[in-house]
Amino acid sequence: MYEEIINLPHHVSKTRPQMSMLDRAAQFSPFAALTGYDAAIKETGRLTDEKIELGEEAKAVLDRKQAYLMEMIGEQPEISITYFLPDTRKSGGAYVTITGNLKRFDEYERLLILTDGRKIPMDDIADIECDLFNGML
């Protein structure tokens, strides 16, 4: 049977364009029956940190730093803040450090507000660094 068709000319359609090799190969690519499964596995495997509770001594130092910054707020000092940023998708989060100039304290909302508009919850702050603290603590 094969001998009968081996020498026949290859058919090329006159009305339809020829499919590219990439499109032909895509027909045989694996089918993802569970859409979103790979993303769910990656999300589950992504690590987050737990928020650390500061000890009494660390809280006292942080309170002194914040009180001093309130006194110096008119100078809009440059500060580096390390704080806990909660994860939006699962429990935990990450500790991040940002640098900026302090604009004001919002005591009602308990926020530090920087000149660029970023707002940092005071309850999530782990440490504050500033050149004004040299020799103070």
N, C-alpha and C positions, 0 to 999 in steps of 0.2 A: 504494500500500500504506500509506504513512504517513497518508494522509487517512482511512483506515479506523479507525485507532487513536487519532488525536489527540484526539478528543472523548470517549473512554472514561474512566470514573472511575478515579482512582488507587487501587490496591489497598493496604489497610492490614490487617495481620494482627490477628486477634482473640485469638490464643493466644501470640504472641511480642511482647516489648517492642520499641519502635522504637529503632534504633541511634543513638547520639549522633553529632553532626557530627564530633567529635574521633576517635571510633572509626572512622568512615567514612573520614576523611582518612588515618588510620594504615594503612589497607589499601594506600594508594598511595605510602607513604613508601619511600625507597630501601632496598634490602636489602643488609646488610653480609655479603657472602659470606666475607670473611676476618676472622673475629672475632679481636680482639687486634692486628690489623695497625696500626691507628692508634696504639695504645699503644706498640707496638714502634718505630714511626717516631719518636714523641715521645721515647722513652727513648734512642734512638740519637742524636738531635739535642741531648739535654741535655748541657751542658758541665760538665766537672769540671776541677779544678786538679791539677797534679802536685805531689808533695811536694818541697819545696826542701831541698837539703842545706846546712846551715849551714857557714860558713867557720870556720877555727880560732879566729879572734878572737871571733866571735859565740858559739861554743861555750864559750870561756873566760869570757866575761861571764855567760852563762847558768849556768855552773857556780858562779861566785862568788855569783850571786843565790840559787841553790838552797842553797848552803852557809850563807849568811846567814839564809835562811828557816828552816833546820834549827835554828839557834841561837835564833831568835825564835819557835819553834813553840808555846811555852807561852802566848803572847799571842793565838794564833789570828788572825794578821794577815789583813786583807782584801787579796786579790790579784786581779789581772786576768791571765788566762792566754790567750795566743793559741797555738792548737795545730792540727795537721792532723787532720781527722776523715775517715777513709777512707770512700768510698762503698760501700754494701752491694751495689749492683747491677753496678757496672762499675769498671774501673781508675781510679785517681785519687781525688779527694775534694774537700774544701773546707777553708779556714782559717776557724776560728771563734774568737771571743773571749768568754770567760765571766768573770764576777766572782763571788767567793765568799770565805768564810773558810777558811783552811788548817787542817785538823785534824791530819793526819799524813802522813809519807812511808812508803810501803811499799817498802823497799829491795830486798826479795826479788822482788816483782812489778814493781818500778820504776814505781810509781804515786804521784801526788799525790792525796790524798783530802781532799775539802772537807767542811765540817760538814754539808752537805745530802746527803752520800752520793755525790756525783759523783766519778768516778775518771778521772784524766787520765794517760795513759801518758807518762812522762818523755821517752821517745825521740821523741815526736811534738810536743813543745813547741818553739815558735819564739821566744817571748818571754814574760817575766813582768814585770808592773808592780806596784809596791807603794809606798805613801807612805814606808815604811821605807828605801827605796833613795835618797831625796832626799839628795844630798850625799855618798853612799857611793861611787857609781861615776862 
